[in-house]
Amino acid sequence: MSVVVLISGRGSNMEALLRAKIPVAAVISNVAGAGGLAIASRHGIPTLVVKHGDFATREAFEDALVHEIDRFAPSLVAHAGFMRITTARYVDHYAGRAMNIHPSLLPSFTGLHTHERALAAGVKVHGCTVHFVTAELDAGPIFLQAAVPVLAHDTVDALAARVLRQEHVVYPRAVRWFLDGKLSIQNGRVHVKGNDAQLAYSDTP
């Protein structure tokens, strides 16, 4: 059982997986020079770059990406700050074995700039969500969520940092559940075998 991690930037969630001893077979980025590549290399993890800008179409990029992923025959593909919207063909190829972490309590605030939008909306609770990747953006069945309070004096950076700390807790937990065969989907909802909670809550700044 192994995982291929896809990144586009600093790779902090990827690093959280490595620190949790998740068996990562490779880290692939669509951005040359992404900070997470150096982190993975320091951990002895193979790294590759498949630059989306090198391909004329999204489909050609994904064909190359899938070819590289499948060389490692992973049980799971973990999107960890991978800033590309995938096509239905990609989703079908990895149906039930690709997951993503998103910095909001889905279904609220899909897409980008989630922390800014949460503050603008005046919500009192914000957080992050681990979900299966589907053809609809940020709409796959939810594995696990973590909630944090939104404080009166919060800035975007302060709120983002608080959410990120929870991302580093719940993403390794969700990946481990998957690898341990503890997840099942019934009527579009993810269930966890045993008594493991699917909500983490932090009430401290």
C-alpha positions, 0 to 999 in steps of 0.5 A: 500500500503506497501513496503518490502525492501531488503538489504545486507549492510549498508542500506542507501537507505533503510533509505532514504525511511524511512525518506521520510515516505515511508510505509515500512512493513519490511526489509529483508537482506541476510546477518546477521549483515547488518548495515541496520537492526539496522537502520530499528529496530530503526525506529520500522520496522520488520526485518528478515534475510534469509541467502543465504549461508544456502541454497543448491541452489539459488532456495531454497534460493529464495523460502524462501525469497519469503515466508518471503516477501509474509507474508507482502503482499507488493505492491512493493519489493524495492531492496536497495543494495541487492547484489543477482542476482535473477532468472527468477522465482523470477522475474516472481513472482514479475513482475511489482512490484520489483524495484532496484536502480543501481549506474550508468546511465544505460545501461552503467556500469551494474554490480559491480564497477561502479564508478571505471569503470566510471573514467577509461572510462573517462566519463564526466557524471555519476549517478544512475538509478531506474529500474524495476527488470527483469531477465536480470541484470540491464536491466529493464525498467527505472523509473528515473535517476539522473546525476552528473558531473565527475570532473577532480580531482575525486576519486572513493570515492568522485564520489561514495558519490556524486552519493549516495546523488542523490540515496537518492533523486530519490529512494524515489521519484520513490517508491512514484510514484509507490505507487501513481499509476503514472507509466505505461509501454508502449513499454518497457518504463516507463511513469509517469503521470503528469509533473514529470521529470524522470531526476534529474541533479546535477551540483555541487560537 
